């Protein structure tokens, strides 16, 4: 009974967390998921855990 409840609850939590994130799709098809910290006329600033803060031209 417990296992029947925990798996759907875990899936709902994962879906809810991913819907709050900002997503950037690059021209090569890769995606960055996280939180945009700045959007300017021709640049976006996006922190990543693996490469630090990235500034990307639009």
N, C-alpha and C positions, 0 to 999 in steps of 0.2 A: 504494500500500500504506500509506504513512504517513498519508494523508488518511483512509483507512478506519478507522484506529486513533485518530486525534486527536479526531475529532468525537464518538464515543461516550464517550471519556474525559472530554471537556469537559462533556458532559451529566451524567455521573455526579458530577463535582465540583460542578456547580451544584445538583444535587438534594441532595447531602450537606450543603452549606453552608446551604441554606434550611431543612433539617429541624432544625437546631440553634437557629434563631431563635424568639423568642417572637412570638406574633401576637395583636393586639387587633382585634376586629371592632367597629366603631362602629355605632350604631343606624341611621345613614344608609347603611350598606353599605360604607363605606370601611374600609381596613385599615391598621394600623401594624405594621411588621415590624422587630424589633430585639431588645433585651434589657431585660426588666423589671428595675428596680433596687430597687423596693420595692412590697410589697403590704400594705395595711392593711385594716381592717374595711370601709371604704367608699371607698377610693381606691387607685389604682395610679400609680406614678411610672415614666415611660418616657422615655428620652432620644431625641431625634430630631436628625438633622443639619440639618434645615431650620427647626426652630422651637425649638431648645434642649430643655430638660427640661420635659416636660408632666406635670402631675398631673391625673388624670382620675377623676371620680366614677363609681362602679360603679352 
